[in-house]
Amino acid sequence: MRLLIVRHGEPDYEEDSLTETGWKEAEALADRLSKLTVKKFYCSSLGRARDTAAVTLKRMNREAEICPWLREFSPPYIKYPGTGEKHICWDWLPQDWTEISSLYDRSRWMDHPAMINADVREYYEYVVSELDKLLALHGYERDGKIYRVTEPNRDTIVLFCHFGVECVLLSHLLHLPAFVLWHGTVAPPASVTTLYTEERREGIASFRMQSFGDISHLYVKGMEPSFAARFCETWDSGERRD
């Protein structure tokens, strides 16, 4: 099975929709996805993801199943270490989070007091349990760190969602701490992350990531990636710092 995780186009957060650039990104994305044979589409309930998906779905005369668990990963704000300021759990300054060794640990990162106070584990387990239910419907049932194959297939499944929750999905499928993915990767708007199942022993599968945050469909159209999801490249660049 091939799993495509798609981030929404450049967002207009006030309207929970897309900017003018975001709509153009969604069109370029539709050019790419509409060439595929897709078994099933799933989409976040938030407007920016639904608008991104709508362009592809209209092109293919298809519909997507709306999944509330694919909405942006948003536990309550945490109290930032040292200052007590409130931040989302996937937005810490590198000089602070890199000093906390447990955040690099797959089995311990959610045990940090800030994560406990924000109920991050509860939110995380909700998302990944729903992901596993979806995968079971498509023939792959979670068993510890592997998947038991009940219906082997080469279907393509597409998920339209958001960067924060994408990292949660990847952390579960690839056995990595979400905190490192949140802070060490960037999936640009309208990007596509591709994973395949590997069944090297009959009936036992795992997921392997072929590409992360791919935006080749934008380059084909002569479009540069949006700055959304990035921070300033240099302090004097005048772009987003906070």
C-alpha positions as CSV (number, residue, x, y, z in Angstrom):
1,M,0.0,0.0,0.0
2,R,1.1,3.5,-0.7
3,L,0.2,6.3,1.8
4,L,0.4,9.9,0.7
5,I,0.3,12.6,3.4
6,V,-0.5,16.0,1.9
7,R,-0.1,19.3,3.7
8,H,-2.6,22.0,2.8
9,G,-1.7,24.9,0.6
10,E,-0.4,28.3,1.9
11,P,-3.0,29.1,4.6
12,D,-5.1,32.1,5.4
13,Y,-5.5,31.3,9.1
14,E,-8.0,34.1,9.8
15,E,-10.4,32.7,7.2
16,D,-9.3,29.1,7.7
17,S,-8.9,28.8,4.0
18,L,-6.1,29.4,1.4
19,T,-4.3,32.5,0.2
20,E,-4.2,33.4,-3.5
21,T,-0.9,31.5,-3.6
22,G,-2.4,28.6,-1.7
23,W,-5.1,28.2,-4.3
24,K,-2.4,28.1,-7.1
25,E,-0.5,25.5,-5.1
26,A,-3.7,23.4,-4.8
27,E,-4.1,23.5,-8.5
28,A,-0.5,22.3,-9.1
29,L,-1.1,19.6,-6.5
30,A,-4.2,18.5,-8.3
31,D,-2.3,18.2,-11.6
32,R,-0.1,15.7,-9.8
33,L,-2.6,13.7,-7.8
34,S,-5.3,13.5,-10.5
35,K,-2.9,11.4,-12.5
36,L,-2.9,8.7,-9.8
37,T,-5.3,5.8,-9.2
38,V,-6.5,6.6,-5.7
39,K,-8.4,4.0,-3.7
40,K,-9.6,6.5,-1.0
41,F,-9.3,10.1,0.1
42,Y,-9.4,11.3,3.7
43,C,-9.3,14.9,4.8
44,S,-9.0,17.0,7.9
45,S,-12.2,18.8,9.0
46,L,-10.5,22.2,8.9
47,G,-11.2,24.6,6.0
48,R,-7.6,25.0,4.7
49,A,-7.2,21.3,4.3
50,R,-10.7,20.8,2.8
51,D,-10.1,23.7,0.3
52,T,-6.8,22.1,-0.7
53,A,-8.5,18.7,-1.2
54,A,-11.5,20.2,-3.0
55,V,-9.4,21.2,-6.1
56,T,-8.2,17.6,-6.6
57,L,-11.5,16.0,-5.7
58,K,-13.4,18.2,-8.2
59,R,-10.8,17.4,-10.9
60,M,-11.3,13.6,-10.3
61,N,-15.0,13.8,-9.5
62,R,-14.4,12.2,-6.2
63,E,-15.2,12.8,-2.5
64,A,-13.1,12.5,0.7
65,E,-14.1,11.1,4.0
66,I,-13.8,13.9,6.6
67,C,-11.8,12.8,9.7
68,P,-11.7,15.1,12.8
69,W,-8.5,13.4,14.0
70,L,-6.6,14.7,10.9
71,R,-7.2,18.3,12.0
72,E,-4.1,20.2,13.2
73,F,-2.5,18.6,16.4
74,S,-3.5,21.1,19.0
75,P,-3.4,20.0,22.7
76,P,-3.7,22.8,25.2
77,Y,-0.9,25.3,25.3
78,I,2.1,24.3,27.4
79,K,4.1,26.5,29.8
80,Y,7.4,27.2,28.2
81,P,10.4,26.0,30.2
82,G,12.1,28.9,32.1
83,T,9.6,31.6,31.2
84,G,6.2,30.1,31.8
85,E,5.0,31.6,28.5
86,K,2.3,29.6,26.7
87,H,3.2,27.9,23.4
88,I,1.9,25.1,21.3
89,C,3.8,21.9,22.0
90,W,5.5,21.9,18.6
91,D,7.0,25.4,18.8
92,W,10.0,25.6,21.2
93,L,13.2,27.5,20.7
94,P,16.1,25.2,19.8
95,Q,18.4,26.5,22.5
96,D,15.8,25.2,25.0
97,W,14.4,21.9,23.7
98,T,17.8,20.6,22.6
99,E,18.9,20.6,26.2
100,I,16.2,18.1,27.2
101,S,17.4,14.6,26.4
102,S,14.1,12.9,26.9
103,L,12.6,14.8,24.0
104,Y,14.8,12.8,21.7
105,D,13.6,9.5,23.1
106,R,10.8,7.7,21.3
107,S,9.5,6.2,24.6
108,R,10.0,9.2,26.9
109,W,9.3,12.4,25.0
110,M,5.7,12.6,26.2
111,D,6.8,12.2,29.8
112,H,8.3,15.7,30.1
113,P,6.2,17.7,32.6
114,A,5.2,20.3,30.0
115,M,3.8,17.5,27.8
116,I,2.0,15.9,30.7
117,N,0.4,19.2,31.7
118,A,-0.9,19.7,28.2
119,D,-2.3,16.2,27.9
120,V,-0.1,15.6,24.8
121,R,-0.1,11.8,25.3
122,E,-3.9,11.7,25.3
123,Y,-4.1,13.7,22.1
124,Y,-1.3,11.7,20.5
125,E,-2.9,8.3,21.3
126,Y,-6.2,9.5,20.0
127,V,-4.7,10.4,16.6
128,V,-2.6,7.3,16.2
129,S,-5.3,5.0,17.3
130,E,-7.6,6.5,14.6
131,L,-4.8,6.1,12.0
132,D,-4.5,2.4,13.0
133,K,-8.2,1.9,12.6
134,L,-8.0,3.4,9.1
135,L,-5.1,1.2,8.1
136,A,-6.9,-1.9,9.5
137,L,-9.8,-1.1,7.1
138,H,-7.3,-1.2,4.3
139,G,-5.7,-4.5,5.3
140,Y,-3.0,-3.6,7.8
141,E,-3.6,-4.3,11.5
142,R,-1.2,-2.9,14.0
143,D,0.6,-5.4,16.2
144,G,3.2,-3.8,18.4
145,K,5.7,-2.1,16.1
146,I,4.7,-4.0,12.9
147,Y,1.5,-4.5,10.9
148,R,-0.2,-7.8,10.3
149,V,-1.3,-8.0,6.7
150,T,-4.9,-9.2,6.4
151,E,-5.4,-8.0,2.8
152,P,-2.1,-7.3,1.0
153,N,-2.6,-4.6,-1.7
154,R,-0.9,-1.9,-3.7
155,D,-3.7,0.7,-3.2
156,T,-3.0,4.4,-2.9
157,I,-4.5,6.2,0.1
158,V,-4.4,10.0,0.3
159,L,-4.6,12.0,3.6
160,F,-5.0,15.8,3.4
161,C,-4.0,17.4,6.7
162,H,-1.5,19.7,8.5
163,F,2.2,19.8,9.4
164,G,1.8,19.2,13.1
165,V,-0.4,16.1,12.8
166,E,1.6,14.8,9.8
167,C,4.6,14.6,12.2
168,V,2.5,12.7,14.7
169,L,1.5,10.2,12.0
170,L,5.1,9.7,10.9
171,S,6.3,9.3,14.4
172,H,3.9,6.4,14.8
173,L,4.6,4.8,11.5
174,L,8.4,5.2,11.7
175,H,8.9,4.9,15.5
176,L,10.4,8.3,15.9
177,P,9.7,11.0,18.6
178,A,7.3,13.5,17.2
179,F,9.1,16.3,19.0
180,V,12.2,15.9,16.8
181,L,10.1,15.7,13.6
182,W,8.2,18.9,14.6
183,H,11.4,20.8,15.2
184,G,13.8,19.2,12.7
185,T,11.7,19.0,9.5
186,V,9.7,21.3,7.3
187,A,6.9,20.1,5.1
188,P,6.1,23.1,2.8
189,P,2.5,24.0,2.0
190,A,0.9,21.6,-0.6
191,S,3.8,19.1,-0.1
192,V,3.4,15.4,-0.5
193,T,5.0,12.8,1.8
194,T,5.1,9.3,0.4
195,L,5.3,6.0,2.4
196,Y,5.1,2.4,1.1
197,T,4.5,-0.8,3.0
198,E,7.2,-3.4,2.9
199,E,6.2,-7.1,3.3
200,R,9.6,-8.8,3.4
201,R,8.1,-11.7,5.3
202,E,4.6,-12.9,4.3
203,G,1.9,-11.4,6.5
204,I,4.2,-8.9,8.3
205,A,4.5,-5.3,7.0
206,S,6.2,-2.0,8.0
207,F,6.1,1.4,6.5
208,R,9.0,3.1,4.8
209,M,9.2,6.7,3.8
210,Q,10.3,7.3,0.2
211,S,10.0,11.1,0.2
212,F,9.2,13.8,2.7
213,G,7.6,17.2,1.9
214,D,8.0,16.8,-1.8
215,I,7.0,19.9,-3.9
216,S,8.3,18.9,-7.3
217,H,4.8,19.6,-8.7
218,L,5.3,23.3,-7.7
219,Y,8.7,23.5,-9.4
220,V,7.1,22.0,-12.6
221,K,4.9,25.1,-12.6
222,G,7.8,27.5,-11.9
223,M,6.5,28.1,-8.4
224,E,8.7,28.7,-5.4
225,P,7.7,27.0,-2.1
226,S,5.8,29.2,0.3
227,F,7.5,30.5,3.4
228,A,4.8,29.2,5.7
229,A,6.1,26.6,8.2
230,R,9.6,28.1,8.2
231,F,11.3,30.7,10.4
232,C,13.9,33.3,9.5
233,E,16.9,31.8,7.7
234,T,19.2,34.5,9.2
235,W,18.3,36.9,12.0
236,D,18.6,39.9,9.8
237,S,16.3,38.5,7.0
238,G,13.3,40.2,8.4
239,E,11.1,37.1,8.2
240,R,9.2,35.3,10.9
241,R,11.2,34.8,14.1
242,D,8.5,33.8,16.6
